[in-house]
Amino acid sequence: MIGISSGARRTPLNGLDGRTKLIALLTIFILALVFSSPYYILGLLALVLTTWAIARLPWKLIKDILKFFLIIAVIILVVQIFFYPGETNLFRLSGPIGFIGFSGYITLEGIMFGIAMVLRLVVIMIVAPLLVLTTPLPEFMLALVKLKVPYRFAFIMTTALSLLPSIQSHSAIIQQAQLCRGITDFETGRLLTKLRTTAGLLVPLILGTFRDSQTLDVAMSSRAFGAPVKRTFLLESHFCPTDYIILILAILFLLGGVALRVLGYGTL
């Protein structure tokens, strides 16, 4: 499983206000969706990887993320290659198949658009952990609230993120307990055996998650969660000069990207 927790090492990204990182993240998301040319999306990917290096996050995590979404990426690539309407025919596979919209030809535009969609997925999947891994959950929640996100929604998001490490820990404990009982099929068995054995881990994992949820519900009720009072926070955040610089750059990048798209650049 992919580990998700905020890193303890202090980097330039850790010192930024959570709102700055959220706005920068949203800018990358929008630009990744605006452009359909693989060259422009490659530029975004280079920017994200540079930021990843500045944050000094483990590169192995990127490998784990890409491995996790490999099948989805292959499906997206194949679908776009076969069904994207292009003009530059490379080679013919068959006659036209009208009911599925396949012209019978593999086109250059279809390949380029498929690559662009895969790169778009990679950018989105890599940029999201940058926010989570460099922002402690209390700061993340405070940033959401200060951006006028409803408190209940902000609480749901941060609670879900905080439960992920707990679920991963419970999964590791259950797996070790199974190994102590001599059940090793999920490590050495065949694929179907591994899947069947891994499914057996889900029952205690789900029950443990429900138990944690009930404990959280009792804790929230005892603290009068949802009471109609003015809420205060233990932490406080303020913009620093670096935040303003990054915000200005993010706005310029966003406006520049939209302008390029309107002028016809960044598309196939």
Secondary structure per residue as TSV (DSSP state, phi and psi in degrees):
chain	resnum	aa	ss	phi	psi
A	1	M	-	360.0	157.3
A	2	I	-	-88.1	120.9
A	3	G	-	-73.4	137.7
A	4	I	-	-133.3	108.8
A	5	S	-	-162.3	150.3
A	6	S	-	-72.3	134.4
A	7	G	-	-71.8	151.8
A	8	A	S	-88.3	-18.7
A	9	R	S	-71.8	138.0
A	10	R	-	-85.7	124.3
A	11	T	-	-133.6	168.8
A	12	P	T	-55.3	-30.9
A	13	L	T	-72.7	-31.8
A	14	N	T	-64.9	-30.0
A	15	G	T	-82.2	-7.7
A	16	L	S	-76.6	153.2
A	17	D	-	-67.1	143.8
A	18	G	H	-60.1	-33.7
A	19	R	H	-64.6	-37.4
A	20	T	H	-61.9	-44.5
A	21	K	H	-68.0	-36.6
A	22	L	H	-64.3	-44.1
A	23	I	H	-66.4	-40.6
A	24	A	H	-64.0	-40.0
A	25	L	H	-62.1	-44.9
A	26	L	H	-62.7	-36.6
A	27	T	H	-62.4	-45.1
A	28	I	H	-62.8	-42.9
A	29	F	H	-57.5	-48.5
A	30	I	H	-63.9	-45.2
A	31	L	H	-64.5	-36.9
A	32	A	H	-64.1	-32.4
A	33	L	H	-83.5	-27.2
A	34	V	H	-72.1	-44.5
A	35	F	-	-85.1	143.2
A	36	S	-	-121.8	5.0
A	37	S	-	-91.7	131.3
A	38	P	H	-62.4	-27.2
A	39	Y	H	-67.7	-42.5
A	40	Y	H	-68.6	-40.0
A	41	I	H	-69.1	-31.1
A	42	L	H	-62.1	-37.3
A	43	G	H	-61.8	-42.2
A	44	L	H	-63.1	-40.3
A	45	L	H	-63.5	-40.6
A	46	A	H	-62.1	-39.8
A	47	L	H	-63.7	-43.3
A	48	V	H	-65.2	-42.4
A	49	L	H	-66.1	-35.7
A	50	T	H	-63.5	-42.9
A	51	T	H	-63.9	-38.4
A	52	W	H	-59.4	-41.9
A	53	A	H	-67.1	-39.0
A	54	I	H	-63.7	-37.4
A	55	A	T	-75.0	-9.6
A	56	R	T	55.4	44.3
A	57	L	-	-89.3	153.5
A	58	P	-	-66.9	129.8
A	59	W	H	-68.9	-22.0
A	60	K	H	-61.2	-29.8
A	61	L	H	-63.8	-38.0
A	62	I	H	-62.4	-42.1
A	63	K	H	-60.4	-42.9
A	64	D	H	-64.5	-40.0
A	65	I	H	-64.6	-46.3
A	66	L	H	-64.5	-37.0
A	67	K	H	-65.3	-37.6
A	68	F	H	-66.9	-35.4
A	69	F	T	-104.7	17.0
A	70	L	H	-63.4	-45.7
A	71	I	H	-63.3	-42.4
A	72	I	H	-61.7	-41.5
A	73	A	H	-63.6	-42.3
A	74	V	H	-64.0	-41.8
A	75	I	H	-63.0	-44.4
A	76	I	H	-60.8	-44.3
A	77	L	H	-62.3	-46.6
A	78	V	H	-65.0	-43.6
A	79	V	H	-61.7	-44.4
A	80	Q	H	-68.7	-38.0
A	81	I	H	-62.3	-38.7
A	82	F	H	-82.2	-32.3
A	83	F	H	-117.3	-3.7
A	84	Y	S	-77.4	127.2
A	85	P	-	-75.5	109.3
A	86	G	-	-114.9	171.4
A	87	E	S	-109.7	-23.7
A	88	T	S	-97.0	97.2
A	89	N	E	-75.3	130.5
A	90	L	E	-96.6	-52.2
A	91	F	E	-156.9	161.0
A	92	R	E	-103.5	133.4
A	93	L	-	-97.3	-39.6
A	94	S	S	-162.7	-174.9
A	95	G	S	-76.0	167.4
A	96	P	-	-59.1	137.5
A	97	I	B	-117.8	92.2
A	98	G	G	-64.6	-38.6
A	99	F	G	-71.2	-14.4
A	100	I	G	-113.2	1.6
A	101	G	T	77.4	22.3
A	102	F	B	-98.1	125.7
A	103	S	-	-78.3	-14.8
A	104	G	S	99.3	-11.9
A	105	Y	E	-113.9	144.6
A	106	I	E	-91.6	123.0
A	107	T	E	-108.7	156.3
A	108	L	H	-63.0	-40.9
A	109	E	H	-63.8	-36.6
A	110	G	H	-64.2	-42.4
A	111	I	H	-64.9	-44.8
A	112	M	H	-64.2	-41.6
A	113	F	H	-68.4	-37.3
A	114	G	H	-62.5	-43.2
A	115	I	H	-62.3	-40.6
A	116	A	H	-62.3	-41.6
A	117	M	H	-66.5	-38.1
A	118	V	H	-66.3	-43.6
A	119	L	H	-62.8	-37.6
A	120	R	H	-61.0	-43.9
A	121	L	H	-62.3	-42.7
A	122	V	H	-62.0	-45.0
A	123	V	H	-59.1	-47.2
A	124	I	H	-65.4	-40.5
A	125	M	H	-71.0	-28.8
A	126	I	H	-87.4	-34.4
A	127	V	H	-74.1	-30.2
A	128	A	H	-62.2	-45.9
A	129	P	H	-63.2	-22.5
A	130	L	H	-57.6	-40.9
A	131	L	H	-69.5	-46.6
A	132	V	H	-67.3	-40.7
A	133	L	H	-80.1	-12.7
A	134	T	H	-114.9	4.5
A	135	T	S	-130.4	113.5
A	136	P	-	-57.8	146.8
A	137	L	H	-58.1	-39.7
A	138	P	H	-60.3	-38.3
A	139	E	H	-69.8	-36.6
A	140	F	H	-63.0	-43.9
A	141	M	H	-65.8	-41.3
A	142	L	H	-62.6	-39.5
A	143	A	H	-63.7	-41.7
A	144	L	H	-62.4	-43.7
A	145	V	H	-65.6	-40.8
A	146	K	H	-69.8	-20.9
A	147	L	T	-88.4	15.1
A	148	K	T	69.6	22.8
A	149	V	-	-75.0	133.4
A	150	P	-	-52.9	138.8
A	151	Y	H	-59.4	-39.8
A	152	R	H	-62.2	-41.6
A	153	F	H	-66.9	-41.5
A	154	A	H	-62.6	-39.3
A	155	F	H	-65.5	-41.1
A	156	I	H	-62.3	-44.3
A	157	M	H	-63.0	-49.7
A	158	T	H	-68.9	-34.3
A	159	T	H	-65.7	-42.1
A	160	A	H	-61.2	-41.9
A	161	L	H	-66.5	-37.4
A	162	S	H	-71.0	-25.1
A	163	L	H	-78.2	-21.6
A	164	L	H	-59.6	-48.8
A	165	P	H	-60.5	-35.4
A	166	S	H	-64.6	-41.8
A	167	I	H	-64.2	-42.2
A	168	Q	H	-63.2	-40.8
A	169	S	H	-63.8	-44.9
A	170	H	H	-61.9	-39.7
A	171	S	H	-61.8	-43.2
A	172	A	H	-64.7	-39.9
A	173	I	H	-65.0	-43.3
A	174	I	H	-64.0	-40.5
A	175	Q	H	-64.5	-41.7
A	176	Q	H	-64.2	-38.0
A	177	A	H	-63.8	-38.4
A	178	Q	H	-66.4	-38.1
A	179	L	H	-64.9	-37.9
A	180	C	H	-64.3	-25.4
A	181	R	T	-91.0	7.0
A	182	G	T	84.2	12.1
A	183	I	-	-92.2	106.1
A	184	T	-	-122.3	14.1
A	185	D	H	-63.9	-29.5
A	186	F	H	-75.8	-3.4
A	187	E	H	-109.7	-37.7
A	188	T	H	-119.1	-9.7
A	189	G	S	-76.9	178.6
A	190	R	-	-71.9	172.0
A	191	L	H	-58.8	-49.6
A	192	L	H	-64.3	-36.7
A	193	T	H	-66.4	-40.6
A	194	K	H	-61.5	-44.2
A	195	L	H	-63.7	-41.5
A	196	R	H	-66.4	-40.5
A	197	T	H	-70.8	-39.8
A	198	T	H	-64.6	-35.4
A	199	A	H	-61.3	-31.3
A	200	G	H	-67.1	-19.4
A	201	L	H	-76.6	-20.1
A	202	L	H	-69.7	-34.9
A	203	V	H	-61.3	-55.6
A	204	P	H	-64.8	-29.9
A	205	L	H	-67.2	-43.7
A	206	I	H	-66.4	-41.4
A	207	L	H	-63.3	-40.7
A	208	G	H	-65.0	-37.4
A	209	T	H	-66.5	-40.7
A	210	F	H	-62.0	-38.8
A	211	R	H	-63.9	-42.6
A	212	D	H	-64.3	-37.9
A	213	S	H	-65.1	-39.0
A	214	Q	H	-65.6	-40.3
A	215	T	H	-62.7	-41.9
A	216	L	H	-63.8	-39.2
A	217	D	H	-62.0	-42.8
A	218	V	H	-64.5	-42.1
A	219	A	H	-63.7	-41.1
A	220	M	H	-66.4	-41.6
A	221	S	H	-65.7	-38.8
A	222	S	H	-69.1	-19.8
A	223	R	T	-102.6	14.3
A	224	A	T	56.7	47.9
A	225	F	T	-62.4	133.1
A	226	G	T	91.4	3.3
A	227	A	-	-64.3	140.0
A	228	P	S	-77.6	66.9
A	229	V	S	-128.4	163.5
A	230	K	-	-72.6	125.3
A	231	R	-	-88.0	139.5
A	232	T	-	-115.6	162.4
A	233	F	-	-128.7	145.1
A	234	L	S	-69.1	-39.1
A	235	L	-	-93.0	159.9
A	236	E	-	-140.4	146.5
A	237	S	-	-131.4	148.1
A	238	H	-	-141.6	148.6
A	239	F	-	-73.1	139.9
A	240	C	-	-111.6	172.1
A	241	P	H	-54.5	-37.4
A	242	T	H	-63.3	-37.6
A	243	D	H	-61.4	-44.7
A	244	Y	H	-63.9	-38.6
A	245	I	H	-63.2	-45.9
A	246	I	H	-67.3	-37.4
A	247	L	H	-63.5	-42.7
A	248	I	H	-63.3	-44.0
A	249	L	H	-63.4	-40.3
A	250	A	H	-63.2	-42.9
A	251	I	H	-64.7	-41.5
A	252	L	H	-64.6	-42.6
A	253	F	H	-60.3	-43.3
A	254	L	H	-65.3	-48.5
A	255	L	H	-64.2	-40.3
A	256	G	H	-64.8	-41.4
A	257	G	H	-64.2	-43.7
A	258	V	H	-65.0	-39.3
A	259	A	H	-63.8	-43.0
A	260	L	H	-61.2	-41.0
A	261	R	H	-64.9	-41.0
A	262	V	H	-65.4	-34.8
A	263	L	T	-80.0	-2.7
A	264	G	T	98.6	5.5
A	265	Y	-	-90.9	159.9
A	266	G	S	80.8	10.7
A	267	T	-	-121.8	166.9
A	268	L	-	-83.1	360.0
